[in-house]
Amino acid sequence: MALDDKTRTELEAAAFRRLLEHLRARTDVQNIDLMNLAGFCRNCLSNWMKDAADARGVPMSKDESRERIYGMPFAEWKAKYQKEASQDQQAAFEKAGHKH
């Protein structure tokens, strides 16, 4: 199936918005869990968004990109939902060699 660029971009954007909705609803899933299982987390997504903004000359701070991903200021999300990583989670993170 061939898609024109506009339609492809719209479909990709819709899928991305759905991913964000899913991650916002799954506050029980910690970033370290995402990193250990998938090699990326919410912070990675915010960094990728900022990189895309920078590449296009769109002004966006790190805090602004994180708020777009988390749906609230990062400090607020962290205070509400982030838990201390277990020793097992930390060991898996170190074993994988993530540079996050």
Sine and cosine of phi, psi and omega as CSV:
sin_phi,cos_phi,sin_psi,cos_psi,sin_omega,cos_omega
0.00,0.00,0.83,-0.56,0.02,-1.00
-1.00,-0.05,0.70,-0.72,0.04,-1.00
-0.86,-0.51,0.63,-0.77,0.12,-0.99
-0.96,0.28,0.32,-0.95,-0.08,-1.00
-0.86,0.52,-0.64,0.77,-0.02,-1.00
-0.90,0.44,-0.73,0.69,0.00,-1.00
-0.91,0.42,-0.68,0.73,0.03,-1.00
-0.86,0.51,-0.72,0.70,0.01,-1.00
-0.89,0.46,-0.66,0.75,0.02,-1.00
-0.90,0.44,-0.67,0.75,0.02,-1.00
-0.92,0.39,-0.68,0.74,0.05,-1.00
-0.89,0.46,-0.66,0.75,0.02,-1.00
-0.90,0.44,-0.65,0.76,0.02,-1.00
-0.90,0.43,-0.67,0.74,0.03,-1.00
-0.90,0.43,-0.65,0.76,0.02,-1.00
-0.90,0.43,-0.69,0.72,0.04,-1.00
-0.87,0.49,-0.62,0.78,0.03,-1.00
-0.92,0.39,-0.63,0.78,0.09,-1.00
-0.87,0.50,-0.71,0.71,0.02,-1.00
-0.88,0.47,-0.69,0.73,0.05,-1.00
-0.85,0.52,-0.68,0.73,-0.01,-1.00
-0.90,0.44,-0.74,0.68,0.00,-1.00
-0.91,0.42,-0.58,0.81,0.04,-1.00
-0.93,0.37,-0.54,0.84,0.03,-1.00
-0.98,0.22,-0.46,0.89,-0.05,-1.00
-0.99,-0.15,0.87,0.50,0.01,-1.00
-0.92,0.39,-0.24,0.97,0.06,-1.00
-0.95,0.31,-0.36,0.93,0.02,-1.00
-1.00,0.07,0.92,-0.40,-0.04,-1.00
-0.99,0.16,0.42,-0.91,0.02,-1.00
-0.85,0.52,-0.61,0.79,0.00,-1.00
-0.90,0.43,-0.55,0.83,0.08,-1.00
-0.89,0.45,-0.72,0.70,0.03,-1.00
-0.87,0.49,-0.71,0.71,0.00,-1.00
-0.88,0.48,-0.70,0.71,-0.05,-1.00
-0.93,0.37,-0.54,0.84,-0.03,-1.00
-1.00,-0.03,-0.61,0.80,-0.15,-0.99
-0.87,-0.50,-0.20,0.98,0.01,-1.00
0.99,0.16,0.19,0.98,0.09,-1.00
-0.47,-0.88,0.31,-0.95,0.01,-1.00
-0.59,-0.81,-0.12,-0.99,0.01,-1.00
-0.86,0.51,-0.63,0.77,0.02,-1.00
-0.90,0.43,-0.62,0.79,0.07,-1.00
-0.86,0.50,-0.72,0.70,0.02,-1.00
-0.85,0.52,-0.67,0.75,0.00,-1.00
-0.92,0.38,-0.60,0.80,0.06,-1.00
-0.91,0.41,-0.65,0.76,0.02,-1.00
-0.91,0.42,-0.61,0.79,0.04,-1.00
-0.91,0.42,-0.69,0.72,0.02,-1.00
-0.89,0.45,-0.67,0.74,0.05,-1.00
-0.85,0.53,-0.68,0.73,0.01,-1.00
-0.90,0.43,-0.66,0.75,0.04,-1.00
-0.89,0.45,-0.73,0.68,0.01,-1.00
-0.86,0.52,-0.68,0.73,-0.02,-1.00
-0.90,0.44,-0.44,0.90,-0.02,-1.00
-0.98,-0.21,0.08,1.00,0.01,-1.00
0.95,0.30,0.38,0.93,0.02,-1.00
-1.00,-0.04,0.87,-0.50,-0.01,-1.00
-0.92,0.40,0.81,-0.58,0.03,-1.00
-0.39,-0.92,0.82,-0.57,0.04,-1.00
-0.99,0.11,0.24,-0.97,0.07,-1.00
-0.86,0.51,-0.68,0.74,0.02,-1.00
-0.89,0.46,-0.65,0.76,0.02,-1.00
-0.91,0.42,-0.67,0.74,0.00,-1.00
-0.92,0.40,-0.63,0.78,0.04,-1.00
-0.90,0.43,-0.65,0.76,0.01,-1.00
-0.90,0.44,-0.57,0.82,0.03,-1.00
-0.92,0.40,-0.57,0.82,0.00,-1.00
-0.98,0.18,-0.74,0.67,-0.07,-1.00
-0.98,0.21,-0.35,0.94,-0.02,-1.00
0.99,0.14,0.13,0.99,0.02,-1.00
-0.23,-0.97,0.24,-0.97,0.07,-1.00
-0.84,0.55,0.64,-0.77,-0.07,-1.00
-0.84,0.55,-0.68,0.74,-0.02,-1.00
-0.86,0.51,-0.61,0.79,0.03,-1.00
-0.92,0.39,-0.72,0.69,0.02,-1.00
-0.87,0.50,-0.71,0.70,-0.04,-1.00
-0.87,0.49,-0.70,0.71,0.00,-1.00
-0.91,0.41,-0.58,0.82,-0.04,-1.00
-0.99,0.15,-0.63,0.78,-0.25,-0.97
-0.84,-0.55,-0.41,0.91,-0.09,-1.00
-0.97,0.25,0.73,-0.68,0.02,-1.00
-0.93,-0.35,0.35,-0.94,0.08,-1.00
-0.91,0.41,0.72,-0.69,0.01,-1.00
-0.94,0.33,0.66,-0.75,0.03,-1.00
-0.96,0.29,0.24,-0.97,0.06,-1.00
-0.88,0.47,-0.61,0.79,0.03,-1.00
-0.90,0.44,-0.69,0.73,0.03,-1.00
-0.89,0.45,-0.71,0.71,-0.01,-1.00
-0.90,0.44,-0.65,0.76,0.02,-1.00
-0.89,0.45,-0.69,0.73,0.02,-1.00
-0.90,0.45,-0.63,0.77,0.03,-1.00
-0.89,0.46,-0.73,0.69,0.00,-1.00
-0.91,0.41,-0.67,0.74,-0.01,-1.00
-0.87,0.49,-0.62,0.79,-0.02,-1.00
-0.96,0.29,-0.29,0.96,0.03,-1.00
0.95,0.31,0.49,0.87,0.02,-1.00
-0.90,0.44,0.63,-0.78,0.03,-1.00
-0.96,-0.28,0.71,0.71,-0.10,-1.00
-0.99,-0.10,0.00,0.00,0.00,0.00
